[in-house]
Amino acid sequence: MCIRLHLLFLTVCPRYDQDVVNFIRAQAELTVRVTSKFTSDQRPEGYAFHKYSGKKLLRVGTGFIQYVYKNEGRSNDPCPCPECKNSPNPKMDWAKAKVRTATHVVFDKSEARNTVVELFFDKNDEKDKVLYMYGETVRFGAIQGDWCDMRVVTHDLELYERLKNTWGMWRWLETKINQKYKDTDTHRLAVVVSHPHGCNKQVSIGRWKERAVIDRCPGWENCVYSYDSPTCPGSSGAPVLLLGRMRLGGFYGRHPHSGRPLDDSGLNLSGVGWDKVD
């Protein structure tokens, strides 16, 4: 990925910036493959996959970890992962993460509980490095805007520490590059990290084209972006990195990849996210 990322970046930005490359690498570390095996009967008529309501159907998308934290002090419940549910001695020390994806990938709690997220699926010949977290519930989400925040769990505390450290680096780099590029739209770099067709992780680079404001509140604008960064089925829910536009940190406001609008533009469209207005 290093050489490919270097060359593609040079075609989009006038100068090579190692901070941006390191930020994309950190985001890639936090990007996951999302595999769901059930379709909720709560999907409304006419919505994606509604005809499979109540049935088993394998769907593969992408998601990204927004933050991670230990359960300690939050509840006295054991780890709710499938292994612990079937064990007479479930683990009492465990961790949670919030994964943002698209609502059409994971719709509600019933689908989340039939969902697995796979981390570090970077190369086809290194599947032994893949680790897993398990869906527990959907915390927030919206059909209009196509974003969903799913909570996933693990009792692998070494994995938790790895993700916590990566998140800290990602957050620091995000703040740094936002300061560098906040006053210009010249570069318009748009990067999508995803698992197209459920395959190993890929990085695609292009430019964002238009920004549409959906609604506003004091200091914020709820908006979507269009961009020409290549995607495929399976990229739904992937993080869309917009140079200089990412102002809100890792907790809210992130734009997941949604799909393509029903027009002949050939562009991709993000889900809704919040932009801070200076």
N, C-alpha and C positions, 0 to 999 in steps of 0.2 A: 504494500500500500504506500510506502514511503516515496518511492520514485514516481509512481503514478500520480499521487497526490501533488507532488512537487511540480510536475509538468502541467497538470491541469490547472493548478492554481495560477501558474504564470500566464496562462492564456486569458484569465479573467481579471486579475489584478495587475496594476502596472508595476508593482514591486513585490518581491517575495517577502512574506512576513512569517517568521518562525513561530510567533505567538499564535497566529491564526491556525497554522498547521498543527501545533500542539493542542489547541482547543478542539479541532476536529478529531484528533486522535482520542482525546478524553471523552468527547461525545460518543465516539464509536464504542468505547469501552462500556458506556452506559446504555447502549442500544441493544435491544433484545428481540429475538424472534418470538412471536405470540402465536400459540397454537391452541385453538378452541375446538371442542368436540361435541358441542351441543348448541342447539338453536332455541332460544326462549320463545315461549308461546305468547309473550307480551310484546313482541315486535308488531307494530301496527301494519294493517293491510296496505300493500303497496310499497312497504319499506324493504330494504335489502334483506334477502334470505327469508322473507316472511313465509314463502311457500313451504319452507322446511320447519315451520314452527313445531316445537315439541319433539323434534327428531334429532338423532345424532347426525352431525355433518361436520367434517373436518374443514376448518377454515384456518388459513395461515396469514398473518399480518406482521406488523412491526410495532414496537413500542419503545419508550425510553424512560429510564429511571429518573424521576424528578427529585426524590430524596429518599434517604434510608435511615432507619432508627431502630434501636433495641426496644423490645417490649417491656423491659424491666421498669417497675414502678407504675405501669399503665394498667395491668390486670394480673390476676393470679392464675389465668388460664394457661393450659399447656399449649405447645405449638400445634396449630390446626392443620398442618400439612398432612397429606395422605398417609405417609409413613407413621406419623405419631398417632393419627386417628385409629390406626390398626395395631398399635403397640400397647402392651400392658404397662409399659414404662415410657410414656411420652416425654419429650424434652420440655423442661420448664424454662430454659434460656433460649430465646429465639428473637428473630428480628423481622421487621416489616419494611416494605418499600412501596412507594407510590409509583406506578407505571402509567404514563399517559399514552393513549393510543386513540384510534378512531372509534366512534360509537358503533359504526357498522361492522367493526371487527368484534368488539365485546359490548353487548347491549346492556346487560344487567347482572345482578348477583348470581342468578342461576347459570348464566354463561361463564361468569368469572370462576365459579367453583368447578367448572369443567375445563379450565384453561391452565396451561403451563407456559411459563416464559423461560426461554433458553438464552443463557449468557455466554459470550465468548465463542460463538459459532462463527469463527473468522475464516477458517480454511476447511475445505472438504476432507483433507487428509489429516486433520487434527481434531476429530470429533471427540477424542478422549478428553479434551480440555473443556468441553461444554459442561456448564453447571446449570442447575435448575432452581426456580422458585415457583410457588404454586398460588394460583388465584384464590382469594378469600371472599372479596366483595367488590362492588363498585361504589366508590365514595361520592363521585359527582359525574355528571355527564349531560349531554344535550344532543338530541337529534338534529336540531337546527344549529349548525356550527360544527357538527361531527367531531366532537372531542369527548373523551371518556377518561376518568382517573380510576384505575383499578388498584386495589391493595393486594399485594402478594407477600408470601411469607417463606421463611427458611429458618432452620435451626443450625445452619452452617455459619458459625460465627467468624470463621476465617474469611468466608465470602463477604460477610457484612463489613469486616474491617477493610477489605480490599475496595469495596464499593464506596465506603465512607471516605477513604483516602482519595480515590479517583474523583468523587464528587467535589471534595474540597479543592483539588487542582482545577477541575472544570469551572467551578464558580469563580475562582481567583482569575483565571484566564479570561473568562467572560467579561468580568468587570474591567479588566485591562484593555481588551480590544474594543469594548464599547466606548471607553474614553478616547481611544485613538480615532475611531471612525464615526463618532456620533454626529458630527457637524457636516457630513457629506453624504450624498447619494451617488457619488461618482462611480463607485465600484459595483454596487448592487450585487455583491456576491451572494448566491443562494446555494447551500449545500444540503443534500439529502443523504442520510445514512440509513440504509434499509436492508431488508432480506427479500429481494425480488423473487417471486415464485417460490418463496420459502427456502431459497438457496443461501449459501454462506454470505456474510455481510459484504455490502458493496458501498462505495462512496461515489456519488454523482454530483457534478459541479456545473452550475450555470449562473444565470442572472435572474433576479426578480424583476418583473415588468410593471405590474400595477398593484396598487393597494386600495382596497375598498373598505371604507368605514361603515360598520353595521349599526353601531350606536355609541353613545358617549356618556361619561360621567366625569365629574370634576377631576382633572389630571390624567384621565385615561381615555383611550379609544379602543373599542372592540372592533377588530378588523380581520380581513383575510387578504392573502397575497396570491398573485399568480406568478409563475416562474417557468423557465424552460429547462431546468435540471431534469435529466431523464429519470423516469420511474417505470415500474411494471406492476402488474397484480402481485400482491404480497408486500408492496411498499406502503400500503395504507397504515397510518398511525406513526410513520417514521418521523423523527425530528427534522424540522426544516430550519436550518441555521441561516439567519439573515444578517449580514455584516452591519454592525452599528445599530441594528433595530431591536436588539435583545436587551431590554432595559429593566426587566423585573426580577432577575435572579432565577432560582430553580424551583420556586414553589407554585406559581400560577402563571397564566398568560402564555404558555408555550404553544407554538403553532404545530400541530401534527399534520402530516400529509393526508389529504382527503381523497383526491382523485382528479378527474378531468371534468371541466364544465361541459354542458351540452351545447357546444358551439364548435366551429371549425378552426379555432385559434391554435390548436395543438399544444396549448399551455397546460400546466398542472395547476391545481388549486389547493391551498392549505385549508385546514380547519380554522375555526375562529380562535383568536388569541387576543390578549390585551397588550397594547402599546402604551408606554408612558409618554405623556406629552409634557415637554419642558415649558 
